[in-house]
């Protein structure tokens, strides 16, 4: 059992649970391997899953207090007839997390009969992804932006990511730059042609990491239930969430796909997503609607330049299974951004078609 739980023993994990306001009983744990940042365990009472236990990675999220305040505030709003609520379990200290020698821990309720998708070619899944992201923003529309902390500094700031890229390029060895020559050239070319989004876009409380596998779906109906992986809830612009979702919805190729002929932009899935997004009601401004195609182009490029920067920095941030994986990620993401540029007119037409639903 100890080996199955990685760096933790059964007794240690049960001891952590005692720091929270849970009914005393015998709990068991299954490690969940899908997350790359936090240590995550499914908590079971007998064979029945009850909770999600997580150790927050303080190397990534330095402001744990701010992160948990954001999360607690947002989760109190994220509930409704078409949005399944996730609850935090309070610690015995009165806070929503426990500070222990082993780190910062939290417990959330588990949503039964749910699943996630890494990719899908089903327009119904794309529609539901759009609908639940729209619901998320409708539910948080009245939140005070000033009451939310930034959990990651300038997470989606293009100018900041450009500066990081140029600094990494200046430090990189000639051999590394030679290997990444194509990626470096593409990064420079796209930085020149990317449009900076209008400054008058409203600030919202965004999820900021809306890839498809951060959406829970019902196993029985395939209806979207809610968004998960909520550590990046903070101020942002709506196109961050739309662009990131589209990036993982309309292209079924892996993020590090080396055969770029397999990378595609499925127009039907994009339309289904936008239809779902707009079905959530009136919440999009005219400026936000106009910015959707630019956001779909921007987000894969941002992920790509971050991966290229990490390759130039000798893979310090992202986990890699081979030396050039970050370079492959960058090239793949740049290729998808180029294919999104080619679909810009289609995206504009689709947005115009469904814009009447949110007027």
Secondary structure, DSSP 8 states (H G I E B T S, - for coil): -TTTTTT--HHHHHHHHTTB------EEEEE--S-SSSEEEEEEETTEEEEEEEEE-TTT---HHHHHHHHHHHHHH--BTTB----B--BTTSSSSEEETTEEEEEEE--SSEE--S----HHHHHHHHHHHHHHHHHHTTS-GGGS--SSTTTT-HHHHHHHHHHHHHHS-HHHHHHTHHHHHHHHHHHHH-----TT---EEE-S---GGGEEEETTT--EEEE---TT-EEE-HHHHHHHHHHHHS--S-TT-S-GGG----HHHHHHHHHHHHTT-S---HHHHHHHHHHHHHHHHHHHHHHHHHHHTTS-SS--SSTTHHHHHHHHHHHHHHHHHHTHHHHHHHHHHHHGGG-
